[in-house]
Amino acid sequence: SSELTQDPAVSVALGQTVRITCQGDSLRSYYASWYQQKPGQAPVLVIYGRNNRPSGIPDRFSGSSSGITASLTITGAQADDEAVYYCNSRDTSGDPYVFGAGTQVTVL
Amino acid sequence: EVQLVESGGALVQPGGSLRVSCAASGFTFSDHYMEWVRQSPGKGLEWVGRIKNKANSDTTEYAASVKGRFAISRDDSKNSLYLQMNSLRTEDTAVYYCSRGPRNDYGVGLDVWGQGTVVTVSS
């Protein structure tokens, strides 16, 4: 079945920029949503659609998409951004929706 | 305040059944699709299923891993969402999150989440 592939982990220096990617065939047709999850907490939506941020999400978070790859960029990463980030989208051949396995972002 | 509060998580034996609930407040519940997402201990997020709104016939969709065993329902008069879980397996052990979906098929993103309820399947 189709799936969304994410790198397991990335690190970024404080104040620098990090891009997290999500690959999957379904992303040619559907937008991804991105979620931030900190230990012991529920996920929080940070980006949805073409490049939309819910109220309260800092503008250092942005999204983009090209072909089969969706990306979440954190520009000027802060210590508070350390978390696991998951992408989510419609699936075109398996379950109606699917999550990526998540990317652990470490801020150094 | 927009809020989702899950309840009903418990320890259940394999093969057993359980219904968990989600109480919504602070928004027009009936307008939105509602979804369940779970997370097994130390693992990532797994989409479980969704129920659309009345305008879309309360249509349900499920992940293959739970289809035929789980059923999602809603009671708009009570602002409540339910997940009936039957024939439970040890691999269903997880935190179950209720989340608010879009208003139609063109929307994306789960923008409100509950705190989760723990379901443990073990003998």
Interface residues (C-beta under 8 A of the other chain):
Chain A: S1 Y30 Y31 S33 Y35 Q37 A42 P43 V44 L45 Y48 G49 N52 P54 V84 Y86 N88 S89 G94 D95 P96 Y97 V98 F99 G100 A101 G102
Chain B: E35 V37 G44 L45 E46 W47 R50 E61 Y62 A63 A64 Y97 V108 G109 L110 D111 W113 G114 Q115 G116
